[in-house]
Each structure stands twice: as structure tokens, then as C-alpha cells.
């Protein structure tokens, strides 16, 4: 099993050995073909790669190999929205009726509540019919229409509830306000300024070099618009973590889980899409972060991220 380390990395030799041991164990226990890890400690970054891009072991994973990142995409959309607002190109008070006039039940919901996951709008991905339509192309408007006749789960702004529909609508809002495709805006506002050249819209049915392939058949990528539609690499996400930790970019912690770990504050986000799992763990007080990408379906990478963060910070096992 291959492990590649970039020069001037964030890990010492001993820390690298510890990370390798932990990763190999998890990959074996969960039958993971390929995995990539990014680690940031202060200004130092490391990207590591393990295993293979597919079940046939035809190509090894590299730090630049692209994996579908699922809901980690939400933080990039949120950062794009905040930059547009700062430039006066997007208003967070924009109501849903200005985004999708057909969605009348949610007329009192604003873009701010969508981004903060406080809208009360049901999640189309949790509908009983989701598996039936998940293989077919769906426009963003069609996804929203799936829940348009359902009542809101709660009064907007009164509580938090995770819904992919929120970010589909947020992506539509960005396109409405700018007149440009969401992918163009994300590249202009976030990806290009940070040099994230390997991050782009996930297109699982288009062959490209240096891309990992999931261990189950992909669904329609159109179901992920705005909510889970990007692919990226460990090296690019090292840059993304560094930008978040240094506050060059901000999501307002939108979409991230917050808590305490090892005695300090952390934020985290997981990402799942057919055949792929991802996880990002940030420790702002320690200027440190870990991101993990793998081509295995529905793997909880949180414990692995915590173990790697502990090794990077010389915490006791």
C-alpha cells in the first residue's frame, strides 16, 4: 500500500509512521480501496495518498487524485455566497419567492436561513421516493418541487435542521443574483483565488485522469446541485483548510458541526455521495485541520480524522 508525502510537510517522521499505521488499519477494516489525507498544522501542509483509485487496482492514489467530496461542497458554496454579499452582489435577505416563485409554502424563508440550515424546508434526499428518482437527471427546480407541497418542519429561524434542499435553493439564489452558473461563481470567488485547480463539478460518467472511482454505482450527479456537487483532492483541500483557519475565507461555520475535542473547540463536516465518503475536522485554536477522502460508500471517517489530528498535535493515544 502506497503512502506519498509532500515535501515540507506538517508531520514529523514519527507522526507520519503513526498516521500510516492508523490509516492502514482503517482501510483494512472497512475494505477501502483508496484514501487520501490532508493535514494542516500552522502554515505547514501535508497531503498523503494510500491505495488505489478503483476496485481493480489499476492506478494508485496520489495527493492530487480527485474524489467526490459530497457535502463538503456546501462550505465552498457558503464562502462564495459570503464573498458575493461583501461585494454587494447578493443579499442574504433574498426571499425564497425570489429564488423559486413556485415554492409558495416557503415564501417567508430567506437565503440567510437557507445557508444556516434553519429554514424548516424538508430534505428531498430523505423522501421515501428518493431511491426511485435518484438515477435520473433532475433540474434544481425539479428537486425543490419534490418538497414544494410538504409543510415546513418548523417556523423558519426557530431551530436548525440539516436539509440538502436548503443548499439547492442557495445555489439557485447565487445563479439568479449573478446571472452566472454556480460553478463559474465558485471558481471566481473561491477556487481560483486559492489556487484550487483540482476542484470542480463532479461528473462521474466522464472519464478523466487522476480521478478516483466509487465502490458503488453513482447516482445522477444533478441531484447534488449546490449541496454535494464537487470533487476535489487532498492537496486542494489542504489549501481550503488553510484559508479557513487563517480566515482568508469564511463560511460563517455554515454546515459545520461544532464541539469540543481534546480540550479545545473543533468544527467538522462529513460528506457522502454514492461510492465516496469525506470528512473535514478543523481545530482553529490550534491552527490545525485534517481532511480525509475515500472511494468507499458511507464510511464514518470521523474517528480516523480525530486520530490523525491527535497524532499531528502530539496528543496521547
C-alpha positions in Angstrom: 0.0 0.0 0.0 1.5 3.3 -1.1 1.9 6.4 1.1 3.1 9.6 -0.6 4.2 12.6 1.4 4.7 16.1 0.1 8.0 17.9 1.0 8.0 20.4 3.9 5.1 18.6 5.4 3.2 19.2 8.6 4.2 15.8 10.1 7.4 14.6 11.6 8.8 11.2 10.7 7.4 9.7 13.9 4.0 11.3 13.3 4.0 10.0 9.7 4.6 6.5 10.9 1.7 6.8 13.4 -0.7 8.2 10.7 0.3 5.4 8.3 -0.4 2.7 10.9 -3.8 4.2 11.8 -4.9 4.6 8.1 -3.8 1.1 7.1 -5.8 -0.4 9.9 -9.0 1.6 9.0 -8.6 0.8 5.3 -8.3 -2.9 6.0 -11.2 -3.0 8.5 -13.5 -1.1 6.1 -12.3 -2.6 2.8 -11.4 0.8 1.4 -9.5 0.7 -1.9 -8.2 4.2 -1.9 -7.8 7.1 0.5 -6.2 10.5 0.7 -5.4 12.6 3.7 -4.6 16.3 4.0 -3.1 17.7 7.2 -2.5 21.4 8.1 -0.6 22.5 11.2 0.0 26.2 11.2 1.4 27.2 7.9 2.7 23.7 7.1 0.7 21.3 4.9 0.9 17.6 4.1 -1.0 15.5 1.6 -0.8 11.8 1.8 -2.2 9.1 -0.5 -2.9 5.4 0.1 -4.2 2.5 -2.1 -5.9 2.6 -5.4 -8.3 4.7 -7.4 -10.7 1.8 -8.2 -11.6 -1.7 -7.2 -9.5 -3.1 -10.0 -6.3 -1.6 -8.5 -5.4 -0.1 -11.9 -3.9 3.2 -10.7 -2.5 4.3 -7.4 -4.0 7.2 -5.5 -1.9 10.4 -5.5 -2.3 13.6 -3.4 -3.7 15.2 -6.5 -6.3 12.5 -7.1 -9.8 13.8 -7.2 -12.6 12.3 -5.1 -16.2 13.3 -4.9 -16.5 15.2 -1.6 -20.3 15.2 -1.1 -21.5 17.8 1.4 -18.0 19.3 1.9 -19.1 21.2 -1.2 -21.5 23.2 1.0 -18.7 25.1 2.7 -17.4 26.3 -0.7 -20.8 27.5 -1.7 -21.3 29.2 1.6 -17.9 31.0 1.3 -18.9 32.1 -2.3 -22.2 33.5 -1.0 -20.5 35.5 1.7 -18.0 37.0 -0.7 -20.8 37.9 -3.1 -22.6 39.6 -0.2 -19.5 41.5 0.8 -19.2 42.8 -2.8 -22.9 43.8 -2.8 -23.8 41.3 -5.4 -26.0 39.1 -3.2 -28.4 39.9 -0.4 -29.0 37.4 2.4 -32.5 38.8 3.0 -33.4 37.4 -0.5 -36.7 35.5 0.0 -37.3 32.1 -1.4 -40.1 33.5 -3.6 -37.4 35.5 -5.5 -35.4 32.3 -6.0 -38.3 29.9 -6.9 -41.7 31.7 -7.3 -43.4 28.3 -7.5 -42.4 27.4 -3.9 -45.0 29.3 -2.1 -45.2 27.4 1.2 -41.6 28.7 2.0 -42.3 32.3 1.0 -41.1 33.6 4.4 -37.8 31.8 4.2 -34.7 33.9 3.3 -31.3 33.0 1.9 -29.7 33.6 5.3 -31.9 30.8 6.9 -31.2 28.5 4.0 -27.4 28.8 4.4 -27.7 28.4 8.2 -29.8 25.3 7.8 -32.6 27.0 9.8 -35.3 27.1 7.1 -37.6 24.2 8.1 -37.6 23.0 4.5 -37.7 19.2 4.2 -34.7 17.4 2.7 -35.5 15.9 -0.7 -32.8 13.3 -0.1 -34.8 11.9 2.9 -38.0 11.4 0.9 -39.3 7.8 0.6 -39.3 8.2 -3.2 -35.6 9.3 -3.3 -34.2 6.0 -4.4 -36.7 5.9 -7.3 -35.7 9.2 -8.8 -32.0 9.3 -7.8 -30.8 7.7 -11.0 -32.4 10.2 -13.3 -31.3 13.7 -14.2 -33.1 16.4 -12.1 -33.0 20.1 -12.5 -32.7 22.2 -9.3 -36.2 23.4 -9.8 -37.4 19.7 -10.0 -35.6 18.9 -6.8 -37.3 21.7 -5.0 -40.7 20.7 -6.5 -40.3 17.3 -4.7 -40.9 19.0 -1.4 -43.0 22.0 -2.5 -46.3 20.6 -1.3 -44.9 19.4 2.1 -45.4 21.6 5.2 -42.3 23.2 6.7 -40.9 21.2 9.6 -40.8 24.3 11.9 -41.0 28.0 11.9 -38.1 29.4 9.9 -35.2 30.6 12.1 -36.5 28.8 15.2 -34.2 25.8 15.1 -31.6 24.0 13.0 -32.2 21.0 10.8 -29.9 19.7 8.0 -31.5 19.8 4.6 -29.9 19.4 1.2 -32.8 21.3 -0.3 -31.5 24.5 1.5 -28.3 24.4 -0.5 -30.0 23.6 -3.8 -32.0 26.8 -3.2 -28.9 28.7 -2.2 -27.2 27.6 -5.4 -30.2 28.8 -7.4 -30.1 32.1 -5.5 -26.5 32.7 -6.5 -27.3 32.0 -10.1 -30.4 34.3 -10.0 -28.4 37.1 -8.4 -25.4 36.9 -10.7 -26.8 35.5 -13.9 -23.9 33.1 -14.0 -23.6 29.3 -13.5 -22.9 28.3 -9.9 -19.6 26.5 -11.0 -18.4 29.8 -12.5 -19.1 31.8 -9.4 -17.4 29.2 -7.1 -14.3 29.2 -9.3 -14.1 33.0 -9.4 -14.8 33.7 -5.7 -13.1 30.8 -4.0 -11.3 28.2 -6.1 -9.1 30.4 -8.4 -8.0 32.8 -5.7 -6.8 29.9 -3.6 -5.2 28.0 -6.4 -7.6 25.1 -6.1 -7.1 23.8 -9.6 -8.3 20.3 -9.0 -11.7 21.2 -7.5 -14.6 21.2 -10.0 -18.1 19.8 -10.6 -18.2 16.0 -10.2 -19.1 14.3 -13.4 -18.9 10.6 -12.7 -19.8 9.5 -16.2 -17.0 11.5 -17.9 -13.6 9.8 -17.9 -10.8 11.9 -16.6 -7.3 11.1 -15.4 -6.4 11.3 -11.7 -9.9 10.7 -10.6 -11.0 8.0 -8.0 -13.9 5.8 -8.8 -16.5 4.9 -6.2 -17.1 1.4 -5.0 -20.8 1.5 -5.9 -22.6 2.8 -9.0 -23.0 6.6 -9.0 -26.5 8.2 -9.0 -27.3 11.2 -11.1 -24.9 14.0 -10.2 -27.6 16.5 -10.9 -29.2 15.5 -7.6 -26.3 17.1 -5.8 -26.5 20.7 -7.3 -25.3 23.2 -4.7 -25.4 20.6 -1.9 -22.8 17.9 -2.8 -21.7 18.5 -6.3 -17.9 18.9 -6.2 -14.9 16.7 -6.5 -11.5 17.7 -5.0 -8.1 16.4 -3.9 -6.2 16.3 -0.6 -3.8 19.0 -1.9 -6.6 21.4 -2.8 -8.4 20.8 0.4 -5.2 21.5 2.3 -5.4 24.9 0.7 -9.1 25.2 1.6 -8.4 24.3 5.3 -5.5 26.8 5.4 -7.8 29.5 4.1 -10.5 28.8 6.6 -8.0 28.6 9.5 -6.3 31.8 8.5 -9.6 33.5 7.9 -8.8 34.4 4.4 -12.1 32.7 3.6 -15.2 32.4 5.8 -18.3 30.2 5.7 -19.6 31.5 9.0 -19.2 27.9 10.2 -22.2 27.2 8.0 -22.8 23.5 7.6 -20.2 22.5 10.1 -20.8 20.6 13.4 -19.2 22.4 16.4 -18.0 20.8 19.6 -15.0 20.1 21.9 -12.2 17.6 21.3 -9.0 17.1 23.3 -10.0 20.1 25.4 -10.4 22.7 22.6 -13.0 23.8 20.1 -13.4 22.0 16.8 -15.7 22.1 13.8 -16.3 19.2 11.5 -18.3 18.3 8.4 -18.9 14.9 6.7 -19.7 14.3 3.1 -21.3 11.3 1.4 -22.3 10.6 -2.1 -22.7 7.3 -4.0 -19.4 5.4 -3.6 -17.5 8.1 -1.7 -17.0 9.4 1.9 -15.3 12.5 3.1 -14.6 14.3 6.4 -13.1 17.6 7.4 -12.0 18.4 11.0 -10.8 21.9 12.0 -9.2 23.0 15.2 -8.9 26.8 14.9 -7.4 27.3 18.3 -4.5 25.1 17.2 -4.4 26.4 13.6 -4.8 22.7 12.5 -7.0 20.6 10.4 -7.5 17.2 8.8 -9.4 16.2 5.7 -9.9 12.6 4.6 -11.3 11.4 1.2 -12.0 7.8 0.2 -13.7 5.9 -2.6 -15.9 3.7 -0.3 -19.6 4.3 0.4 -20.9 5.6 3.7 -17.8 5.2 5.8 -17.7 7.2 9.1 -14.3 8.9 8.9 -14.7 11.0 12.0 -12.8 8.7 14.3 -9.9 8.4 11.8 -9.8 12.2 11.5 -9.6 12.6 15.3 -6.8 10.0 15.5 -4.8 11.8 12.8 -5.3 15.2 14.4 -4.1 13.7 17.7 -1.0 12.4 16.0 -0.4 15.7 14.3 -0.6 17.6 17.5 1.4 15.0 19.5 -1.6 14.2 21.7 -1.5 11.0 23.7 -3.2 8.0 22.0 
